[in-house]
Amino acid sequence: MDRRAGLTPEERAQAAADAGARLAALPQLGAAAAGGACVAGFAPFRGELDPRAALDAARTAGARVAFPRVDDAASPRLRLHVAGSIDQLRAGRFGIAEPDATTPEVAPADVAVMVVPGLAFDAAGRRLGFGGGYYDELLAPAGARRRPAFVVGFGYDFQVVDVCPADERDGRVDCVITEARVIHCPGGGTAP
């Protein structure tokens, strides 16, 4: 997190543009948008890489775009709601921008592509979050709950590590996109 905080606004903007272009070029995202499917993303928080440009492009191409909203009274605790854009979100419980509860909700299984943040990722599809398990509930290994069809870890290249600590409860990603590369993770959505 310290390294993200140390980036200049110009470095953040350039990394977001480069990673966003890689995300927008992802075949799964293009197919989802062309088919009018749902794509889920996130609002960047505390220096996270910003997926806004790719999400806006997917919306323009026909996708419905959803964002997570915390609801500790439900399971999973992250609920996905369709929203117009990141700019229409408002600060939620943790200060992270989220959609209003009155916007249409989408089940994780109805999401074609989900873009998720993390503290670290590895090439095996393991993801390290902030420790609350919110995303892990959505990305549960197959069988526990229907997860989004294709999950993209989205972060800076320095967030890619050799091995992320993970166990059977941790949700996995199918690929990782950074400003420098796209990493396809073999067996990403499956448990270790």
C-alpha positions in Angstrom: 0.0 0.0 0.0 2.9 2.4 0.7 4.2 1.9 -2.8 0.8 2.8 -4.3 0.6 5.9 -2.0 4.0 7.0 -3.3 3.0 7.2 -6.9 2.5 10.7 -8.4 -0.9 11.6 -9.9 0.8 11.4 -13.3 2.2 7.9 -12.7 -1.3 6.7 -11.5 -3.0 8.2 -14.6 -0.5 6.6 -17.0 -0.7 3.2 -15.3 -4.5 3.4 -15.3 -4.5 4.3 -19.0 -2.1 1.4 -19.9 -3.9 -1.2 -17.7 -7.3 0.1 -18.9 -6.3 -0.4 -22.5 -5.3 -4.0 -21.7 -8.5 -4.6 -19.9 -10.6 -3.0 -22.7 -8.8 -5.3 -25.2 -9.6 -8.5 -23.2 -11.8 -10.7 -25.4 -14.1 -11.7 -22.5 -14.8 -8.1 -21.8 -15.5 -7.3 -25.5 -17.8 -10.3 -25.8 -19.7 -9.3 -22.6 -20.2 -5.8 -23.8 -21.3 -6.8 -27.3 -23.8 -9.2 -25.8 -25.2 -6.7 -23.4 -24.1 -8.8 -20.4 -23.2 -7.5 -17.0 -19.6 -6.5 -16.2 -18.7 -5.7 -12.5 -15.9 -3.4 -11.5 -14.9 -1.3 -8.5 -14.2 2.3 -7.6 -10.5 2.8 -6.8 -9.7 3.5 -3.1 -6.4 4.5 -1.5 -4.4 4.6 -4.7 -5.8 1.5 -6.3 -5.4 1.3 -10.1 -8.5 2.9 -11.7 -10.5 0.7 -14.1 -12.9 3.6 -15.0 -11.9 4.0 -18.6 -12.4 0.3 -19.5 -15.7 0.1 -17.6 -17.0 3.2 -19.3 -16.0 1.7 -22.7 -17.8 -1.5 -21.9 -20.9 0.4 -20.9 -20.7 2.4 -24.2 -20.4 -0.9 -26.1 -23.5 -2.2 -24.5 -22.6 -3.8 -21.2 -24.5 -3.2 -18.0 -21.9 -2.2 -15.4 -22.3 -3.1 -11.7 -20.3 -2.1 -8.6 -20.1 -3.7 -5.2 -22.0 -2.4 -2.2 -21.4 -3.6 1.4 -24.4 -5.1 3.2 -23.2 -6.9 6.3 -26.8 -8.2 6.9 -26.6 -10.3 3.8 -24.6 -13.2 2.4 -22.5 -12.5 0.4 -21.8 -9.2 2.2 -20.8 -7.6 -1.1 -23.9 -7.0 -3.3 -23.5 -6.0 -6.9 -25.7 -3.1 -8.1 -25.9 -1.7 -11.7 -24.9 2.0 -11.7 -24.3 4.6 -14.4 -20.6 5.2 -13.7 -18.1 5.5 -10.9 -18.9 9.2 -10.7 -22.4 8.4 -9.6 -21.3 6.4 -6.6 -21.2 7.7 -3.1 -19.0 6.9 -0.1 -20.2 3.8 1.8 -19.5 2.2 5.1 -15.7 2.0 4.7 -15.4 5.3 2.7 -15.3 3.4 -0.6 -17.6 4.7 -3.3 -20.6 2.4 -3.9 -24.0 2.4 -5.6 -27.2 3.2 -3.8 -29.1 0.3 -2.4 -32.1 1.2 -4.6 -30.3 0.5 -7.9 -30.9 -2.9 -9.5 -29.0 -5.8 -7.9 -27.2 -8.5 -10.0 -26.4 -12.0 -8.7 -22.7 -12.9 -9.0 -23.6 -15.8 -11.3 -25.1 -13.3 -13.7 -21.9 -11.3 -14.1 -19.9 -12.2 -17.3 -16.7 -10.4 -16.2 -15.8 -9.1 -12.8 -12.8 -6.8 -12.2 -11.4 -6.9 -8.7 -8.8 -5.0 -6.7 -6.3 -6.6 -4.3 -3.1 -6.0 -2.4 -1.2 -8.7 -4.3 -1.8 -11.3 -7.0 0.2 -14.2 -8.4 0.4 -16.1 -11.7 -1.6 -19.0 -10.2 -4.6 -16.8 -9.7 -4.2 -16.3 -6.0 -5.4 -12.9 -4.6 -4.5 -11.2 -1.4 -7.2 -8.7 -0.2 -7.5 -6.5 2.9 -8.4 -9.5 5.1 -12.2 -9.0 5.5 -13.2 -11.8 3.0 -15.7 -9.6 1.2 -14.5 -10.4 -2.3 -13.7 -14.0 -1.3 -17.4 -14.6 -0.6 -18.2 -13.5 -4.2 -15.3 -15.4 -5.7 -15.8 -18.6 -3.7 -14.4 -21.7 -5.5 -16.8 -23.5 -7.8 -19.5 -25.5 -6.0 -19.7 -23.2 -2.9 -21.7 -20.5 -4.8 -22.0 -19.6 -8.5 -19.3 -17.0 -9.0 -18.9 -14.5 -11.9 -17.9 -16.3 -15.2 -14.5 -14.6 -15.6 -12.6 -12.7 -12.8 -9.9 -10.2 -13.5 -7.4 -9.1 -10.9 -6.5 -5.5 -11.6 -3.5 -3.9 -10.0 -0.1 -2.3 -10.6 2.7 -4.6 -11.9 4.6 -4.3 -8.6 1.6 -6.0 -6.9 2.3 -9.2 -8.8 4.3 -11.5 -6.5 5.8 -15.0 -6.8 3.4 -16.6 -4.4 0.3 -15.1 -2.6 -0.7 -16.8 0.6 -4.1 -18.4 0.0 -6.2 -21.3 1.1 -9.4 -23.1 0.0 -11.6 -20.2 1.3 -9.8 -17.6 -0.8 -11.4 -16.6 -4.2 -9.1 -16.8 -7.2 -8.9 -14.8 -10.4 -8.7 -16.1 -14.0 -6.3 -13.4 -15.1 -4.3 -10.5 -13.8 -4.0 -7.2 -15.7 -1.5 -4.6 -14.8 -0.1 -1.6 -16.7 2.7 -3.8 -18.1 1.0 -7.1 -18.9 -1.8 -9.6 -18.9 -1.3 -12.8 -17.0 -3.6 -15.7 -17.7 -3.9 -17.9 -14.6 -4.2 -21.6 -15.3 -7.2 -22.9 -13.2 -7.7 -19.4 -11.8 -11.2 -19.9 -10.6 -10.6 -23.2 -8.9 -9.4 -23.9 -5.3 -5.8 -24.8 -4.5 
